[in-house]
């Protein structure tokens, strides 16, 4: 097995962290393609919803989807491979954020809809991407000050909210996809249930290799059964072009307006919380210590990808929580699997026929697999919250009230539709936005900002994760001992103590 050079361990032997392992090409391709299938529905749903709301033609919508996939591939490679101090170098897939859907529709319709609306959206996206990129280059002390807004009680709440908000997306797919003429037909739930059962059986068998490709096998198996029963249609494949090149500013020069830019800046603030939470969640899963420099690199990748998305006719990007759940389920930790997935996405973005094949996976099958993964995302958030003393009333209030706010848009949609200004509704009609904002504000009220410690406690879950992986059959590679770090550049975010304040600092390795 090929390996990337790693620092010397404590006993002087060369060692490689599982995140930095380069797996054999067949495994890279297989695991990478599984990430693409798991990610595909979430990746294309945003351009489909936005394009449909703006009244785009079918041809324009197909172009939008291909541009999204193409840019997703580039963004994921930047995040996982890393370019200098850009990219977290973790198995994080980049995808278009759901948080931006309502604001983008409001911006586009306010500009007249169609491609005219897209141009105003792209102006706001480019500006917000550049601003996010610049923010992540703040001096270390200033960046740490901002990142202290996100202790475990906040990031754990946000990850949990993400999972809870995403689970209905998977269930809607399980019902046949919102807007389909036979939405809710029991046959869709049969496909979803069969796919989910198949995945759970594979996981129950406990074979490491089967576990690692269980989602892929579930999607393929469910699609084959649906095809044999006449419910998987591949007719669009023959109607699609072989080559579809994404060119910068395909619809014309972007337009810049102050309110759309402000709206998109707020969206990117929320996505920064999402990416921070996802980065810590993946760090826990793969047993990799996450510090403020890692988070900054992840956010720089978000900003660069978002600005690039505006240039290449796509939308704002964020680390995708769906694939965090996949990493947890499969225990495939190599970041180069995500690089392989990025290559697949670029190919799909250039070959509409290939994208059409993946798009033929029935909604019910996708929904069964997605529901399992989204549930695992929520579990990752709960595990992060397990590091917080929830017997302490202040912390419990932060979590409980934030979850309540997150459920408001789905529970009482009429409040946002009929009783709120359109611009304000486009900003607040998101469970992630409300839940994340509530978590940050309530934590500030009850726990304060904490101290700016250059030597902060590393992730509490790292030792437990390492111990768990030592017992796992697939964890053959030894962990890398943490090298000495520069306090100013790589201080970790303080851990939350039982009293709700930040834990006492511990020295760097």
N, C-alpha and C positions, 0 to 999 in steps of 0.2 A: 504494500500500500504506500503510495507516495505521500510524503509529509512536508509541511512547510517548516523551515527552520524556526526553532523556538529558543527562548532563553534557557540557560543551564539551570537544572533543579538544584536543590540544596546539597545533594551528594555529588554534584559535579557532572552528572550524566545529562546528555541531551534529551529533552522531553518535549512533547507536543500536546497542547490542549486539544481536546476533541473538536472544538470550534474551528481550529486551524488545520485540521486534517483534510487532505485532498483525496477523496475516495476514488476508487477505480472508475474509469469512464462509464461503464455500463450502469453502475450504481448512481453516479452523478446524474446520468440521463434519466434513470427511472425515478429517483427521488425528486429530481427537479421537475419532471413532468407531473408528478403527484401534486407538488405545490401549485403548479399552473392550474390543474383541474380544480383544486380546492379553492383557488383564488378567483377563478374565471368569472363566476356568477357575480361576485361582489365587484369585480373590476369593470364589467360592462354595464351593470345596472345604472350607474350614475350617468354616463353619456346617454343611455336609452331614456332615462327619466327626463333629464334636462333637454335633450334633443326633441323628445315628444312634446314637452311643455312649450317649447319655443316654436313648434310647428315646422320643424325641419323636414325636408323630403327624405324618402327612404335612402336615396343615394348619399345625401349629406349625412344621414345617421350612420350608415355603414362606414363612411370615411371617419367620422368622429370616434367610432369604436376602434377602428384600426389604429388611429392616432393615439388613442388611450393605451392600447396594448403595447405599441411600439415604445411609448414614453415610459410606461411601467417597467419594461425590460431594462431600459437604460438606468432608470432611477434605482431599481433593485440592485443592479450591478454596482452602482456608485455606493450604495449603502453597505452592501455585504463585502465587496472587494476592498473598497476604500481608495481614495485618491488623496495622498498627503494627509492632512488633518480633516478631511471630509469623509464621512461615512463611519458608522459604528463598528464595522468589521464583525458583525454578528449575523445570525441567520434571520434577518428581517426583510420581509417582502414589502415593497412600496406599492401602494395603490391609491386611487382617488378617494378622498375622504367623504363619507356620507354627510358629515357636518355641513359641508358646503352646498348641498343640494338645494335646500330652500332659499338661501341667500342668492345663489346663482340664478335660480328661476325668477326671483323677484327682480334682480338686476337686469336680466335679459328681457323680461316682459316690459319693464319700465323703459327700456331703450327701443321698444317696438317689436320685439321678438325676432325670429328668424336669424339670419347671419348678422344682421345689424346688432341684435342683442348679444350674439357671441363676441363681437368685437369689443364691446364694453366690458364683458366678463373677462376677456383675455387681458385687457389693460389692467384691471383690478388684480387678476391672478399674478401677472408679471411683477407688479409693484409689491404685492404682499410677499411673494417669493423672495425678492431681493431684500425686503425688510427683515424677513425671518433669517435669511443667510447672514445679514449684517449683525443681527442681534446675537447670534451664536458665536460671533467673534468678539464679544465684549471682553474687556480685561477679566482675568480669572476671578478677582475678588468681586467685581460687579456681577459677573455671571453666577457665582456661588450665592450671592445675596438674593438674586431672583429665584434661583433653583431651590432656595430654602422654603419657597412657597409650596413645594411638593414633597413633604415627608411621606413615610409609608402610609399614614392614615389617609392622605389625599390620593396618592398614586394607586393604592389598593382599592379605594372607593371608585376611582375613575375606571380601572380595569374591570371591576365588577359591573359597573354601569354599562360599559361597552358590551360585555357578554349578555347582560339582561336585555339591552336594547337590540342587539343583533339576533337573539333567539327568535323573536317574532318574524324577522326577515327569513330565517330558515324555515319556520313553520308556514309562512305564506308560500314559499316555494313548494313545500310539501303538499300544499293544497292545490298546486297547479300554477301558481304565479298570479299575482294580483292583476286583474284586467282580462284574464283568459276567460273565454266563454263558458268553460266548464269548471270554473274555480270552485273548489270544495268537493269535487267529484270523488267518491271513495276510492276510485282506482288510483288517484294520485297518492292518497295516503297509503294505499297498499304498496306502491313502489317505494315510497319513503320509508315505511315500516320494514319492508323487506331489505332495503339497502342498509338501514340502521342495524337490523338484526344480524345481517351478514358481517358488518364491521365489528359488532360486539362479539360475535362468535370468534372471529379472527383474533381479536384482542384477548379473549378468554383462553385461547389455545396457548398463549404465552410464548410463542416462537418469535424471537427478536426480529427476524427478517419479515415474517408475516405482519407483525405489529407495525413495522416501519412503512409498509405499503398498503396497510389496511384500507385507508381512504381511497387510494387509487383503485384497488381491487373492487371495493364497493361501488364506485362510480362506473367502472367498466362492466362489472357483473350486472348491475341494475340496468344499464343502457342496453346490454345484449338481450336481457329478458324483455325489456320494453320493445326492442326492435322485432323480436320474434312474435310478440303479441300485436304488432302493428302500431305501437304508440311512440316510436322514435323515428322521426322523419329526417332523411338526409337529402331531400330534394333541393334545398338551397345550395348544397355543395356544387352541384353541376351548374347552377346559375351564377356562381361567384367567379370573379376574376382570379387569375393565377397570381398576379403581381399587383400590389397597391402601395405606391410610395407615398410616405408622409413628408410633406414639404413645409418649411416654416411659413407662417402667416398665410395659410392656404385661403382663408376667407377675406384677407385684406389686412391692412395695418390696424393694430389695436387702438382703441380709443380710451382715454383716461379721464375719469370723472371722480370728483372727490368723495361722494357718498358711497358709490360702489367700492372704491378703494378702502374707505373706512370699514365698511361691512366685511370685506375680505381680510383685512388686518385682524379683526376680531375673530373671524373663523380660524385664522392661522394661530392665534393665541390659544384657542381650544385644541387645535391639532398638536401644538407643542406639548400640552398636558397629555394627550393621547400617546404621542411618541415617547415621552418620558416614562409613562407607565408601562408601555410595551417593551421599552429597552430594559427596564428593571425586571419585568416579568420574564423575558428571555434570559437575562442574566441569571435569575434564580433557576430556571429550567436547565440551562447548560452548565451551571456551576462556575460562572465567570463573574469576577468582581466588577461591579459597575461604579464608576466614579463620575464626577462632574465633567471631566474632559470627554468621556465616552458619550455622555448625553449631549454635550455640545457638538461633537462630531455627527451624531445622529440628526440633530436639528439642522446642522449645516447641509446635510444631504437632503433633508426635507425642503429647505429653502431653495437649494439649487434645482431640485427636481420640479418644484412648483413653478419657478421662473421658466425653466425649460418647457414645462407643460404649457404655459401661456404662449410660448413661441411656436410649439409644435401642435397647436390646436387641441390641447387637453386641459386638465383642471388641476386643483391643488392636490398635493400628495402627502401621505402620512404612512408611518409604519403600520402594516395591516394586522389587526388583532386576530383575524381568522387564521392566519398562518402561524401565529404564536401558539394557538391551540393545536395546530398540526404538529409543530415541533414537540410540544409536550406529549402528544399521543404517541408519536413514532419514535421519539428519543434519538432522532437523527440530528446531530448537533452541528455538523459541518456547515460553515457559512458558504462554502463553495457549491453546495447544493442549491442555494439561493442564486448564486451566480449562474449556474446551469439553467435554473428556472428563468432568469432574466434573458438568457440567450433564446430560450423557447418563446418567450413573450415577444421578443423583437421579431423572430421569424413569423409568429402568428400575426403580428402587426404589418408585416410585409406581404403575407400570403393570405388573402381573404378566404381562399378555399380551405386552408388549414383551420382558420378561425371558425369557419362554418361547421366543420366536423365537430369541434369541441362544443360549439353552440347547440348541437343537436342532442346533447345530453338532456333528457326530459327534466322538467322542473321538479317532479316528485322525487326523482333519484337525487338530484342536487340538494333538495331540501332535507332528505334523510341524512346525508353526509354532513351538510352544513349545520344542522341542529346539534349534532354530536360535537362538532368543533366549537361552535359558539358556546355551548355549555361548558366546555373545557376552558374557554377564555374567562368566563365568569368564575370558574373554580380557581384559576390563576390569581384573580383579584382577591378571592377569599383567602387564599394562602398568604398573600401579601399582608392582608389585614390580620392574619394570625400572629404576625410579629408585633402587633399593637395591642396594648392592654385595653380590651373593650369592656372590662369591668369598670374602668374609669368612665364616669358619666359623660365627661367632655368629649372623649373620643367616640363613644357610642352615639352621641347626638350628631356629631359630624357625619358619621356613616349613615345612620338611619334617616335623618332629614334629607340628606343629599339623594339617597335612593328614592325618597318620596317625590322630590322635585323632578328626578329623571323620568318618573312614570307619568308626570302630568300631561305632556303633549299627546301621548297615546291614549290616556284615560279620558281626558276632557279636550278633544280637538276643537270643539266649538268655541272655546275660549280664544284660541289663536285665529280661527277662521272668521268669526263673526263679531268679536268684541275687542279687537286689537288693531291698531294701525298696521297697514300692510308692511311698512318698512320694519317696524318693531317685531311683527310676527315672523318675518323672514329671518330675523336674528334669533328669536327665542324658541321657535317651534322645533326644538331638537332636544331629545332626552339627554344626549351627551353634553350639549352646551349647558343646559340647566343643572344637570348633576355635577359636572366638573366645576362650574362657577360656584355652586352652593358649597361644594367640598372645600374649595380654596378660601372662600369668605368665612365660612363657619370655623375652619381651622385657625384662621387669623384671629377671630373673635375669642375662641376658647383657649387656644394654645399659643398664640402669638407667633412671631417670626423666628424666634430662636436666636442662637448665637452664631457668629461667623467664625467657625473653627477651621483653621488650616488643616489640622489633623482630625478628620471626622471618622466616625465609626463606619466600617465597611458594611455591606449588606449582611443582615443578620442571618439570612437563609443560606449563605454560601457554605458554611461548614456542614449544615444538614444536607444540602444538595450534594456535596462531595461525598458524604458518607453513604447517601442513598445510591449514588452512581457507583461507588466502590463495590456495592453488593450486586449491581446489575451485570448480566453476562456480556452486554455489549460495550461496557465501559472498559475496554482493554487498554486504552492509552492513558498513561499517567498524567496527572495534572501538572501544570507549570507553576513553579513557585513564583509568587509575585515579585518582580524586580523592584528595586528602589525607584521611587517616583518623585517628581518635583511637586512639592506641596502646593505651590501657587497654581499649577496647571491642572493637577489631577486629584484634588481633594474630593472625597466622596460626599454625597449628600448625607447630612446627619440622620441617624436612625432615631425612631420615636421611642422614648422610654415609657415606663408604666404610668408615670405621672403626666404624660402628654407633652413633656418638654423634651428637648433633644438630649440624647445620651451623652455621657462624658466622652471626650475625644480619646481615640486610641492611636498609637503611633503607626506610621506607615511601615510596610514591610521593609 
